[in-house]
Amino acid sequence: MRQHVNPLSRFFQVELELPEPNELFLDGSLPIHLDIGSAKGKFLIKFASLEKQWNFLGVDIRNSLVQAAEKERKELGLENLNFLFCNANVSLIKWLRSLKKGQLKRVSIQFPDPWFKKRHQKRRVLNTSLLMALASALGTGSQLFIQSDVLPVINSMIDIIERSECFESINPGPEIWLKNNPFQLSTEREEYAISRELTVYRALFYRTEKDLPKTIGI
């Protein structure tokens, strides 16, 4: 069951000052994997336990889930992982701009809130401003992974990504979808979708050398 909150409400429009990598991790110089919409953090907790040479940051707009994820992280003593409460479209962009070029190596956006109604679609997490900030922070060859069990949602994300002209799919051509999760680790929503035999749409992009455009055309 998805727990929706309205990211456009006044409460979530307050910009939060996010800590720098050296404040978040034991070794702030390690490459960063950013998971936007990390929920209870099970995916990142598994990943951070396996990949000690990476730092992992999960952000989510639902504070109760962030607190639960942080509680488990602290119990496990994972110092290459952190979870932060924020509205990605309000607070994350400034943080991304503060990173050293190439420090951010991977970004994942997995099963974001679909916001089916047309009048609510502006609430979807990936918009042009966030994509531009991600593209600016990601160095050449860095990865952007997206997945959803709602085809219009992932198609909307792909449209924004492709219009930036800064990313290439690892599956160029008509068949963009990946059969399996490239990280071989599942989110809770992914496990739920698979158990219900729902189709999961996955796409993996890499950052090209192309300069960031001033704007992304509509």
N, C-alpha and C positions, 0 to 999 in steps of 0.2 A: 504494500500500500504506500503510494507516494504521499509525502507530507508537504503540501503546498503552502508557501507564504508569498505574499505579493511584494516583489522586490521594488516596486515603484511607490510603495507606501512611504509616508514621511519618515517613519522610524528607520527604514533601511536606506534612506538617502543621505544619512549622516556619514561623512567620510571618516574612516578610522585610520590612525597612523599605525601601519604594520611594521613589526620589527625587522631589522636587517638580518641577512643570513647568519652573521656572526653571533647574533643574539638568539637565533632560533636553533642552531645546531652546534654540536661539540666542535666540529671542523667546518667552518663556513666556507672553505675554499673548494669543497667537493662539488661536482656537478649536481644540478637540481632537477628533480622530477616534480612538476606541479600538477596536482589533480584538482580540477575545478568541479565542485559539487561532490565532495568526498564522503558525505553521509556519515555513517558510523565508523568509517575508516578501515574496515576489514581488509579491503584491497591493499591499501598502503601499508598497513601493519604487517601483512604477509610479505609484501615486497621489500620493505625496509629491513625485515629480519633476514632476508636472503642476500640483499645487495648492500653490503656495509661500505662500499666505496662510492655510494650515492647518498645525497640528501633528498628527503621527500617532504613535500609540503602539501597538505590537504586544506582546502578552504571550502566553507559551506555557509549558507545564509541561515541555516537552522541551528541556533545556538545550543539547543539541547543535544543534538547529535554531535556537535563539536566537543561539548563537555564529556560526553560518553566516550568518544574516541580518544580524547586527551587522558582520561582516567585509565583506559586500557594501555595506552602508550607508556604512561608513567609506571604502571605496574610491571610492564615488561622491560623497563629501563632502556628504551630505544632512543638514543641520542642523535640519530641521523634522521629523525622524523619529528614533525610538529603539525599541529592542527590549529587553524585560526578561524574565528567567526568573522565574516565580513560579507558584504555585497560585492561580488567580483567586479561589477560594472561601476562601482563607486570608489572602492578602496584599493583594488588590486592594480589598477593601471599605473598609479603613481609608484607603487612598489616595483612593478616591472621595469619602469624607466630608471629606477635607482640601481638596478643590477649591472654588474660588469658584463660587457658584451660576451656572449657565449657561455655565461655561467648557467643559464637555463638551457638544459639539453633536451628535456622531454616535457610535453604537456598532454594531459588526457582530460577529456570531457565525456563522461560516461552516463548515459541514461538521464539526461537533464530533464527537468520538469517540462512536459510537452506543451502546456497551455494551448489546448486544441482550438478554442474559440478565436475567431479572427481578431476580435477587438482586444484579446489578451496576448496576442503573439509578440507584441513589443516587450513583454515580460521575459521572453526567452533569454537564456544566459549569454549565448554567443551573438554579439552584434558587431557592427563594423569597428567601433571604437576599441573594443576589447581585442578583436582580431588584429587590428593594427598594432596595438601594444605588444601582443604576443609575438607577432612577426618581427617587430623591432628588437625584442629581447632575445629571440632565438637565433643562434648562429647558423651558418651554412651547414646543412646535413642534420640539424636537430629535428626531432620528431614531434608531430602533432597527431594524436590518436583520438578518434571519436567513435562512439557507438551508441545505438538506441534500438529499441524495439518498436519505434514509431517512425515509419518511413518519411512522412512529411517533415518531421523534426530534423532528421539527419540530412535530408535533402536541402533543408534551409541552411544548415551549417555548411554543407559542401558548397552551396551557392556563394556564400560569403567568402569562404576560403579560396575558391577558384577565382572569384572576381578580384582578389588582392593580387593575383598573378605572382605571388611570392612562394607558393608551395606547389609541389608535384606529388601526385599519388604514386605509391610504390606499385600500384596496379593500373598503369595507364590504359586507356581504352574503355570500351563499353562496360566491362565487368570490373567495377571498382571495389566490390565488396570482398572482404577477407572472410574466409571460412571459419577461422579460429582466432581467438584473442592472441596477438603476437607476444604478449607478456606471459602467457600460460598461467595467468592468475585471474580469478573471476571476482567481480563485485557481487554483492548480495542480490542486486536487481538482475544481474546477468544470470545467476544461478536460478532465480525465480523464473525468469523468462524461458530458460532452457527446460526447466522442469515442467512448464506449461506448454512446451513445444511451440513457443512463439518464435517467429523469425527475428534474429538479431542481426542488425546491419552494422558492419564495422568498416572503417576506412582509416588508413594510415598514410600520412603525408610527411614529406621531408622539406625543410626550408631550403630554398634555392639561393643562389648568389644574387638574385635580382634585388635591386634597391626597392625600398618600400615606397609605394606611391603616396602622393600627398593626400589623396582621398580614394575611397573605394566606390566606384560607380554603382548606382542603384539599378 
